[in-house]
């Protein structure tokens, strides 16, 4: 199994030992990763060529996966924890006194006339939370990236915050790093792990042995542990 990151497509797992007999077998997993079973006589390069020929179809399927209802309704009284805030969803008459809050406590007030289960109300709540996550990400992630880059003598070109729901982060061929604002739902250790993962891609563009050797070194030998912990989290879900 070979894993690569293809621009405009994402993470791809290429398998020459799969069940494909004559044609390429392409499947998009729930997390957006693309699995390709390669038939006998075909190469990894052939598989990548086929993927780019199907790029538009693949991107549409990835978009549909992102739109699937993977999250439960955010009800009244729900508390959403981000990196720096506790956001509580409530009605006006349930507001607590200001002195009970604090700088990290945020009340998200849903007007009485709004049905909490209505799709538009739910979208509004999520946009509000995403706004807080974006502000946190902009305040935390770039500074952390440049700190690690200087510490390990790595050279990213830029850092961008996105609203991606299929990938925690990515690194372009020109070493431009992108991070999903949803990192701010994770612990400090996992945030740092994702940053180091993308910084390792400034040296190794694929997920070959050299990449994992470097990443494990950057993580002080904790790559396997941190990777297992990260897989327990669902991107874009709160």
C-alpha positions in Angstrom: 0.0 0.0 0.0 1.3 3.4 -1.0 -0.2 6.7 0.3 0.3 10.0 -1.5 -1.2 13.5 -1.3 -2.4 14.7 -4.7 -3.1 18.5 -5.3 -6.8 19.2 -5.8 -7.7 15.6 -4.8 -6.3 14.9 -1.4 -5.0 11.8 0.3 -4.9 8.7 -1.9 -4.1 5.1 -0.9 -2.8 3.1 -3.8 -3.0 -0.7 -3.5 -1.4 -3.1 -5.9 -2.5 -6.1 -3.9 -6.2 -5.3 -3.9 -9.1 -7.0 -5.6 -9.0 -5.2 -8.9 -8.7 -7.6 -11.9 -9.1 -5.5 -15.1 -10.1 -2.0 -14.1 -9.1 0.4 -11.4 -11.4 0.1 -8.3 -11.8 3.6 -6.8 -13.6 4.2 -3.5 -13.9 7.4 -1.4 -14.0 6.7 2.3 -16.2 8.6 4.8 -13.2 10.6 5.9 -12.5 11.8 2.3 -9.5 9.5 1.7 -9.5 7.9 -1.7 -8.7 4.2 -2.0 -7.5 2.8 -5.3 -7.1 -0.9 -6.1 -4.7 -1.2 -9.0 -5.2 -4.0 -11.6 -2.2 -6.2 -12.7 0.1 -4.6 -15.2 -0.8 -1.0 -14.2 1.5 1.3 -12.2 1.1 3.9 -9.5 1.6 6.6 -12.2 -1.2 5.1 -14.2 -3.5 5.2 -11.1 -2.7 8.9 -10.6 -3.4 9.6 -14.2 -6.8 8.0 -13.9 -7.6 9.9 -10.8 -6.9 13.3 -12.5 -9.1 12.2 -15.4 -11.9 11.7 -12.9 -11.0 14.7 -10.7 -14.3 16.5 -11.2 -16.4 13.4 -10.3 -14.2 12.7 -7.3 -14.5 16.3 -6.0 -18.3 16.2 -6.4 -18.4 13.0 -4.4 -16.2 14.4 -1.7 -18.5 17.5 -1.5 -21.5 15.2 -1.1 -19.8 13.4 1.8 -19.2 16.7 3.5 -22.9 17.6 3.2 -24.1 14.3 4.7 -25.8 14.8 8.1 -23.0 13.4 10.4 -23.9 15.7 13.3 -26.8 15.6 15.8 -29.0 18.6 16.4 -27.4 21.1 18.7 -30.1 21.5 21.4 -30.7 24.1 24.1 -28.3 23.7 27.0 -25.6 22.2 24.8 -22.0 23.2 25.7 -19.5 23.2 23.0 -15.8 23.3 24.1 -13.2 24.9 21.8 -9.6 25.5 22.6 -10.3 28.7 24.5 -14.0 28.9 25.0 -17.1 27.2 26.5 -20.1 28.0 24.3 -23.5 27.4 25.8 -26.7 27.4 23.6 -29.7 28.9 25.4 -32.7 31.2 25.3 -32.8 34.8 26.5 -34.6 33.9 29.7 -32.0 31.3 30.7 -29.1 33.8 30.6 -26.9 33.6 33.6 -25.5 36.7 35.4 -22.4 38.2 33.8 -20.3 37.5 36.8 -20.9 33.8 36.5 -19.4 33.7 33.0 -15.8 34.9 32.5 -13.8 35.6 29.5 -13.8 32.0 28.2 -17.6 31.6 28.6 -19.9 32.5 25.7 -23.7 32.5 25.7 -25.1 31.7 22.3 -28.7 33.1 22.6 -31.3 31.6 20.3 -34.4 33.9 20.0 -37.7 32.5 21.3 -39.3 32.6 17.9 -36.6 30.4 16.4 -37.2 26.6 16.3 -34.0 25.1 17.7 -34.3 22.1 15.4 -34.9 24.1 12.2 -32.2 23.7 9.6 -31.6 27.5 9.3 -31.3 27.8 13.1 -28.8 24.9 13.2 -26.8 26.4 10.4 -26.7 29.7 12.2 -25.4 28.1 15.4 -22.7 26.2 13.5 -21.6 29.4 11.7 -21.3 31.2 15.1 -19.2 28.4 16.5 -17.0 28.2 13.4 -16.4 32.0 13.7 -15.0 31.5 17.1 -12.9 28.5 16.0 -11.6 30.6 13.1 -10.5 33.5 15.3 -8.8 31.0 17.7 -7.1 29.2 14.9 -5.7 32.5 13.4 -4.4 33.5 16.9 -2.8 30.1 17.7 -1.8 28.1 14.6 0.5 30.4 12.5 2.5 31.4 15.6 2.9 27.7 16.5 3.9 26.7 13.0 6.6 29.3 12.8 7.9 28.4 16.2 8.2 24.7 15.2 9.7 25.6 11.8 12.4 27.7 13.5 13.1 25.0 16.1 13.5 22.2 13.5 15.0 24.3 10.7 12.1 23.7 8.4 10.9 26.2 5.8 7.1 26.5 5.1 6.2 29.3 2.7 2.9 30.4 4.3 0.1 29.3 6.7 -3.6 29.5 5.9 -6.7 28.7 8.0 -9.5 26.9 6.1 -12.9 25.5 7.0 -12.0 22.1 5.6 -14.0 19.1 6.9 -12.2 16.3 5.2 -8.6 17.0 6.2 -6.9 18.4 9.3 -4.2 19.9 7.3 -2.3 19.9 4.0 1.0 21.0 2.4 1.2 22.1 -1.2 4.1 21.4 -3.6 5.4 24.9 -2.8 5.3 24.2 1.0 2.2 26.3 1.7 0.5 24.9 4.8 -3.3 24.8 5.3 -5.0 23.9 8.5 -8.6 23.4 9.3 -10.1 25.7 11.9 -11.5 22.5 13.5 -8.0 21.8 15.0 -9.2 24.1 17.8 -11.5 21.3 19.0 -8.4 19.2 19.8 -5.9 19.1 22.7 -2.6 20.9 22.5 -0.7 17.7 21.9 -2.8 16.7 18.9 -2.7 20.2 17.4 1.1 20.1 17.6 1.1 16.6 16.1 -0.9 17.8 13.0 1.4 20.9 12.6 4.5 18.7 12.8 2.9 16.2 10.3 2.4 19.0 7.7 5.9 20.5 8.4 7.4 17.0 7.7 5.7 17.3 4.3 7.9 20.3 3.5 10.7 17.8 3.3 8.9 14.6 2.1 5.8 15.1 -0.1 4.5 11.5 0.3 3.9 9.1 3.2 7.0 7.0 2.5 9.5 5.6 5.1 11.5 8.9 5.1 8.4 10.9 5.9 7.5 8.7 8.9 11.0 8.6 10.1 11.2 12.4 10.2 7.7 12.8 11.7 8.5 10.3 14.5 11.7 12.3 15.2 9.8 15.5 15.3 7.3 13.9 17.7 10.0 12.5 20.0 9.1 9.0 19.1 5.3 9.4 19.7 3.9 9.3 16.2 2.1 6.0 16.6 0.5 7.0 19.9 -0.6 10.4 18.7 -1.9 9.1 15.4 -4.1 6.5 17.3 -5.5 9.3 19.5 -6.2 11.6 16.5 -8.2 8.8 14.7 -10.7 8.9 17.6 -11.7 12.4 16.6 -14.1 13.2 13.8 -13.2 16.3 11.8 -15.8 19.0 11.6 -18.2 17.5 14.2 -19.3 19.3 17.3 
